[in-house]
Structures are given as structure tokens and as C-alpha cells.
């Protein structure tokens, strides 16, 4: 089960699930919670409704100048057995890695979004924006079919491995801008897809 806070992440994982035909993966959406306790309560309730869940991932962005709050969310989620998919400063860094090597540092979400717009126009001839219709167009290109999806995911994960080295924990992500460990979840989904493909 993947629990996300943002619409961008929700649409990404829904489209990826569809492309890789991962029927066993479920998604849920929570509104941003002001305290770690509220967030953990939301995740626990959503996960508790399903008895067939092997793993729960909580995917969200670090907020600029909110390190202690993010640290509290991550610690609280881990206490109830959640895996953490954290992006610093935002999920758009992970999206950018699907199409580009990226070497800038100490960015705010607005800078990353501008760079993603420029790169998506360069590669796909469409601009990226947070409007659902534009996000869907971007994701439709990334995940047009399972082979293209696998190729983009592998490229992003490889770029991130090069960027992070062996670091993949949320603590590292929180202290390093830009970074993310969403690639760990992506690799898990790819491995599930490959295992399923071998059986069919």
C-alpha cells in the first residue's frame, strides 16, 4: 500500500500501477497533517482497513524550513512499520530524474518546477504544471506502455544511485537538497512487475 499526501504523487503512482499492471498495489491519499500524531493516525486507519497488505509506504515532500516537523513525521511513521519515500524539497526532483541528469543544489520547489517545465518542453514538447491535465499528459508519455515505463524508471533510479551513492535513508534525504529515496519504492515496484512477468 502506498499512502501519499500530494496530488502529483497520487497521479504518478496510479498511472505507474496501470502501466505495469500491478493490481496488487493499492493507493490511498491523506491530507497534509499538521502533527506527526495526526499523520500516523491517518495512515494507521487507512492501512488498518486492508488485511492483505504486506508493506506500507508513506510518500511525501520535505517542507522548506520544516525539518523537525518532517523528522517527526518520519519517526512516527516508522514506529508503525511504514517505509518512508521522502523527497527534498519536492517530488518534482524525482520526476526530473526520469528525463535528465540534474546537478543543481539547494533548491526550492519553485526552482525545481521551473527546471522540470524546461526539461519536459525540451524532451516531450509539452510543459509540466501542477494542473491535473498537464500532469496526466506528462505521465502518459512516461508510462505509455510497460516497456517505456520500465526504461524511464530504470533511468531515474540509476541517476539517483549515481547522485546518492549507497545512501537511501530518509535521514540523508532530509539533510541533502535535492534528493529523494522514492527510487527504493520504484525498484520494489519494478521487481514486482518483473516477477509477475516471469510467471505469465
Secondary structure by P-SEA (a helix, b strand, c coil): cbbbccaaaaaaaaaaaaaaccccbbbbbbcccccaaaaaaaaaaaaaacccccbbbbbbbbcccaaaaaaaaaaaaaaaccccccccccaaaaaaaaccccccccccaaaaaaaaaaaaaacccccccccaaaaaaaaaaacccaaaaaaaaaaaaaaaaaaccccccaaaaaaccccccaaaaaaaaaaaaaaaaaac
